[in-house]
């Protein structure tokens, strides 16, 4: 895989460089609530602009239905990118149409433009190779060189991620090079003890990675909504907690495999429960109670790990040489259910080992809860991509850059 460093050494002055970024930031109307993904691509965009390239940044945002939708416009992201760069960033109001063509043609050396949401074009996400390829041809006409730096999208076989690199000289940006380097530390020659903390809502989202980690990790800590399927598999009452009953057979098998292979699978010993889900807008006091994990009332819902589980998980992370964390331990968006996620984040900071926050809601929690991002070994920008890499899958966007 060629990197941006090689591209810069070859010289990019005057060249149109297409940067496939991941600017898929959360929005409250037109206000960006977390600009982490924009900041993550800054090193690549800055390096290219300072070297005299004419930088064309492209990304998806949200899930529009293959047609323009102002709710999913990249306008706010383009404006924020300009603020962070300290320079004007031009914005094209379409992706490959008249506005994009004119905007790119108007770039001078060292200037940056953002084109509108790639998913406003049906060809971006099409499963039809010809339709995707036709859109990739239109994107290729905007540039001379391709730089892939949208790690959060490399697990998608989309036109701008998979097909476009085949049409242009292609390189990995700083972010992708860093992400791949980090993930290799979690899969090749891992320093032990290797501890994995998994949370989030659905156990089905994590089954494949658990399957792989049962042969690699020394300990796996389970929290979040997915924990209740594990507790149910052990025969516990889980009340009205989030539960995927169809996954109980798979979870039961994993519990048995962990025992046979010597992997320590650690489940909550106590949880915070309430009779209803908290109001995340007003954040009104929720008044939860703490119960043992095997004593959840039938009319109540588990919403965070309890104080004893927090201590337990911190102790299981204390001697780790390598840690991977993906998924919050509870409904961290509400202050009454944020302590479990805070405890795991703090345990990573306190750990002497190499710590990786695996993107998605975990990365958002780190920022939302006010932790210093530099206190972690690495915070990934791609939750789904990170998990699929650890599952051993071939990621289309990385395969396209390796050719």
C-alpha positions in Angstrom: 0.0 0.0 0.0 1.6 3.3 -1.1 1.2 6.1 1.3 0.8 9.9 1.1 4.4 10.3 2.1 5.4 8.6 -1.2 3.0 10.9 -3.1 4.4 14.0 -1.4 7.9 12.9 -2.3 6.9 12.6 -5.9 5.4 16.1 -5.9 1.8 17.2 -6.1 2.0 20.9 -6.9 -0.7 21.8 -9.4 -2.3 18.3 -9.3 -5.9 17.7 -8.4 -5.9 15.3 -5.5 -9.2 13.6 -4.6 -9.3 12.9 -0.9 -12.0 10.4 0.1 -12.5 11.5 3.7 -15.0 10.5 6.4 -16.9 13.7 7.3 -19.9 11.7 8.5 -20.3 13.9 11.7 -23.3 14.0 14.0 -25.5 17.0 13.4 -28.2 18.8 15.5 -29.9 20.6 12.6 -26.9 22.3 11.0 -24.7 22.3 14.2 -21.9 19.7 14.4 -22.0 18.1 17.8 -18.7 16.2 17.4 -16.1 17.2 14.8 -13.6 14.4 15.6 -13.8 12.9 12.1 -13.1 16.3 10.5 -10.1 16.8 12.7 -8.9 13.3 11.9 -8.4 14.1 8.2 -6.7 17.4 8.8 -3.1 16.1 8.6 -3.7 14.7 5.2 -5.6 17.7 3.8 -3.0 20.2 5.3 0.0 18.3 4.0 -1.4 18.2 0.4 -2.5 21.8 0.4 0.9 23.0 1.8 2.6 21.0 -1.0 0.6 22.9 -3.6 -2.1 20.3 -4.5 -5.5 21.3 -5.5 -7.4 19.3 -2.9 -10.9 17.9 -3.6 -12.4 16.5 -0.5 -15.4 14.1 -0.7 -17.4 12.2 1.8 -20.8 10.7 2.7 -23.0 11.9 5.5 -25.9 9.9 6.9 -28.1 7.7 4.8 -29.9 9.8 2.0 -31.7 7.7 -0.5 -29.5 8.3 -3.5 -30.8 11.8 -4.2 -30.2 15.3 -2.8 -31.6 15.9 0.7 -30.7 19.2 2.5 -30.8 17.4 5.9 -27.7 15.5 4.9 -25.7 18.3 3.3 -22.0 18.5 3.8 -22.1 22.3 4.0 -21.6 22.4 7.8 -18.7 20.0 7.5 -17.1 22.0 4.8 -17.4 25.2 6.9 -15.9 23.5 9.9 -13.0 22.1 7.8 -12.3 25.7 6.7 -12.3 26.9 10.3 -9.9 24.1 11.4 -7.6 24.8 8.4 -7.7 28.5 8.9 -8.4 28.9 5.2 -11.3 29.3 2.8 -12.8 26.0 1.7 -14.9 26.1 -1.4 -18.1 24.1 -1.4 -19.7 22.5 -4.4 -23.5 22.2 -4.2 -23.4 18.9 -6.1 -21.0 16.0 -6.4 -20.1 15.6 -10.1 -22.3 18.2 -11.8 -21.8 21.7 -12.9 -21.1 23.1 -9.5 -18.5 20.5 -8.7 -16.8 20.9 -12.1 -16.7 24.6 -11.8 -15.5 24.6 -8.2 -12.6 22.2 -8.9 -11.7 24.1 -12.1 -11.5 27.3 -10.0 -9.0 25.9 -7.5 -5.5 27.4 -7.4 -2.5 25.5 -6.1 -2.8 24.9 -2.3 -6.6 25.5 -2.2 -9.2 23.1 -0.9 -12.8 22.3 -2.0 -15.5 20.0 -0.6 -18.0 18.5 -2.9 -21.6 17.6 -1.8 -22.6 14.4 -0.2 -21.5 11.4 -2.3 -24.6 9.5 -1.3 -26.8 12.1 -3.1 -25.8 10.0 -6.2 -27.4 6.5 -6.4 -24.2 5.2 -8.0 -22.2 5.6 -4.8 -23.8 2.8 -2.9 -25.2 0.7 -5.8 -24.7 -3.0 -5.8 -24.6 -2.9 -9.6 -21.0 -2.8 -10.7 -21.8 -0.9 -13.9 -23.8 1.8 -12.1 -21.1 2.2 -9.4 -18.4 2.2 -12.1 -20.1 4.9 -14.1 -20.3 7.2 -11.0 -16.6 6.4 -10.3 -15.8 7.5 -13.9 -17.5 10.9 -13.2 -15.6 11.3 -9.9 -12.3 10.4 -11.6 -12.8 13.2 -14.1 -12.4 15.6 -11.2 -8.9 14.5 -10.2 -5.5 13.3 -11.2 -4.7 11.4 -8.0 -6.7 9.5 -5.3 -5.9 9.5 -1.6 -8.0 7.2 0.5 -8.4 8.6 4.1 -11.9 7.8 5.1 -11.2 4.8 7.4 -14.8 4.8 8.6 -16.0 3.8 5.1 -13.3 1.3 4.0 -15.6 -1.7 4.8 -18.0 -0.5 2.2 -17.9 -1.6 -1.5 -18.9 1.9 -2.6 -17.8 3.8 -5.8 -15.6 6.4 -4.0 -14.0 3.8 -1.8 -13.6 0.7 -4.0 -14.0 1.6 -7.7 -12.4 5.0 -7.9 -8.9 4.0 -6.7 -8.7 1.6 -9.7 -9.1 4.6 -12.1 -6.4 6.9 -10.6 -3.0 6.6 -9.1 -3.9 5.8 -5.4 -2.3 6.2 -2.0 -3.4 5.8 1.6 -3.7 9.0 3.6 -2.1 9.6 7.1 -5.3 8.5 8.9 -5.7 5.2 7.1 -2.0 4.4 7.4 -2.2 5.1 11.2 -5.5 3.1 11.6 -4.1 0.0 9.8 -0.8 0.2 11.8 -2.8 0.2 15.1 -5.1 -2.6 14.1 -2.1 -4.8 13.2 -1.0 -4.4 16.8 -4.3 -6.0 17.8 -4.0 -8.9 15.4 -0.3 -9.6 14.8 2.2 -10.3 17.7 -0.2 -8.9 20.3 1.3 -8.0 23.7 -0.4 -9.8 26.6 -2.5 -9.8 28.6 -4.8 -8.8 25.8 -8.2 -7.5 27.2 -11.2 -6.5 25.1 -14.2 -4.6 26.4 -17.3 -4.8 24.3 -20.5 -2.9 24.8 -23.2 -1.3 22.7 -26.8 -2.2 22.1 -27.0 -5.3 20.0 -25.0 -8.5 20.6 -25.7 -9.4 16.9 -23.3 -6.6 15.9 -20.5 -8.2 17.9 -20.9 -11.9 17.4 -18.4 -12.2 14.6 -15.7 -10.3 16.4 -16.4 -12.3 19.6 -16.0 -15.4 17.6 -12.5 -14.3 16.4 -11.4 -12.9 19.8 -12.2 -16.1 21.6 -9.1 -17.4 20.0 -6.9 -14.3 20.6 -8.0 -12.4 23.7 -7.1 -13.3 27.3 -10.2 -11.6 28.7 -13.4 -10.2 27.2 -15.6 -7.8 29.3 -19.2 -7.5 28.3 -21.4 -4.5 29.0 -24.1 -2.3 27.4 -27.4 -3.5 26.0 -25.7 -6.7 24.6 -24.9 -7.9 28.2 -28.5 -8.8 28.8 -28.6 -11.4 26.1 -25.5 -13.0 27.9 -27.2 -12.8 31.3 -30.4 -14.4 29.8 -28.3 -17.2 28.3 -27.1 -17.9 31.8 -30.7 -18.3 32.9 -31.1 -14.9 34.6 -34.2 -12.7 34.6 -33.5 -9.6 32.6 -36.9 -7.8 32.9 -37.6 -5.5 30.0 -33.9 -5.0 29.2 -32.7 -5.0 25.6 -32.7 -8.6 24.6 -32.0 -10.5 21.3 -33.6 -13.9 22.1 -32.7 -15.3 18.7 -29.0 -14.8 19.6 -29.1 -16.8 22.9 -28.0 -20.1 21.3 -24.9 -18.4 19.8 -24.2 -16.6 23.0 -24.5 -19.8 25.0 -22.0 -21.5 22.6 -19.5 -18.6 23.1 -19.9 -18.9 26.9 -19.1 -22.6 26.7 -16.2 -22.0 24.3 -14.7 -19.4 26.6 -14.7 -21.9 29.4 -13.0 -24.6 27.3 -10.4 -22.4 25.8 -9.5 -20.5 29.0 -10.6 -17.1 27.8 -12.0 -15.1 30.8 -15.5 -13.9 29.7 -16.5 -11.4 32.3 -20.2 -10.3 32.7 -21.8 -7.7 34.9 -22.3 -8.6 38.6 -24.7 -5.7 39.2 -26.6 -3.2 37.0 -28.6 0.0 37.2 -32.2 -0.4 36.5 -35.3 1.7 36.0 -38.9 1.2 34.8 -38.5 3.3 31.7 -35.8 4.6 29.3 -34.4 8.0 30.3 -35.3 11.3 28.4 -32.1 12.0 26.5 -33.2 15.5 25.4 -34.1 17.0 28.8 -31.8 14.7 30.7 -34.3 14.8 33.6 -33.2 12.8 36.7 -33.9 9.1 36.1 -33.6 7.8 39.7 -32.2 4.4 38.9 -31.7 1.7 41.5 -28.8 -0.8 41.7 -29.5 -4.6 41.7 -27.5 -7.7 41.4 -27.2 -9.0 37.8 -29.2 -12.1 38.7 -32.0 -10.1 40.4 -33.3 -7.7 37.8 -37.0 -7.1 38.4 -39.4 -8.3 35.7 -40.8 -4.8 35.1 -37.4 -3.0 35.0 -34.7 -2.4 32.4 -31.0 -2.5 32.8 -29.4 0.7 31.6 -25.8 0.7 32.9 -23.3 -1.5 34.7 -23.4 -1.1 38.5 -20.7 0.1 40.9 -19.3 -3.4 41.7 -19.0 -4.2 38.0 -17.2 -0.9 37.4 -14.6 -2.0 40.1 -14.4 -5.5 38.6 -13.9 -4.3 35.1 -11.3 -1.7 36.2 -9.4 -4.6 38.0 -9.5 -6.7 34.8 -8.0 -3.9 32.8 -5.4 -2.9 35.3 -2.6 -5.2 34.2 -3.4 -5.3 30.4 -0.6 -4.9 27.9 -3.1 -4.4 25.1 -6.7 -3.2 25.3 -9.4 -2.8 22.7 -12.7 -1.1 23.7 -15.7 -0.9 21.4 -19.2 0.1 22.7 -20.4 2.0 25.7 -21.3 0.2 29.0 -24.7 2.0 29.3 -26.8 4.9 28.1 -23.9 7.3 28.5 -25.8 10.1 26.9 -27.7 10.5 30.2 -25.7 11.5 33.3 -27.4 8.9 35.5 -26.2 6.1 33.3 -22.8 7.4 32.3 -20.7 6.1 35.2 -20.1 2.6 33.7 -18.7 4.0 30.5 -16.7 6.6 32.4 -15.2 3.8 34.6 -14.0 1.8 31.5 -12.6 4.9 29.8 -10.7 5.8 33.0 -9.4 2.3 33.4 -8.0 2.5 29.9 -6.3 5.7 30.8 -4.9 4.2 33.9 -3.7 1.0 32.1 0.0 0.8 31.4 -0.7 -1.0 28.1 -1.5 0.1 24.6 -5.1 1.2 24.5 -7.4 1.5 21.5 -10.9 3.0 21.5 -12.6 1.3 18.6 -14.5 4.2 17.1 -18.3 4.7 16.9 -20.1 5.4 20.1 -17.0 4.7 22.2 -15.1 7.5 20.6 -18.2 9.8 20.9 -18.4 8.9 24.6 -14.8 9.8 25.2 -15.4 13.2 23.8 -18.9 13.7 25.3 -17.7 12.8 28.7 -14.8 15.2 28.6 -11.8 12.8 28.6 -8.5 13.9 27.1 -8.2 12.1 23.8 -4.4 12.1 24.0 -4.6 10.0 27.1 -5.5 6.9 25.0 -3.1 5.1 22.7 -5.4 5.5 19.8 -9.0 6.5 19.1 -10.3 5.0 15.9 -12.6 6.9 13.5 -14.3 3.7 12.2 -16.3 1.5 14.5 -17.7 -0.8 11.9 -14.4 -0.9 9.9 -12.4 -1.6 13.1 -14.7 -4.5 14.0 -14.6 -6.0 10.5 -10.8 -5.8 10.4 -10.6 -7.7 13.7 -13.1 -10.2 12.4 -10.5 -11.0 9.7 -12.7 -9.7 6.8 -11.2 -8.2 3.7 -12.1 -4.6 3.7 -12.9 -3.4 0.1 -11.4 0.1 0.6 -8.1 -1.2 1.9 -7.9 -3.9 -0.8 -8.4 -1.2 -3.4 -5.5 0.8 -2.0 -3.2 -2.3 -1.9 -3.5 -3.0 -5.6 
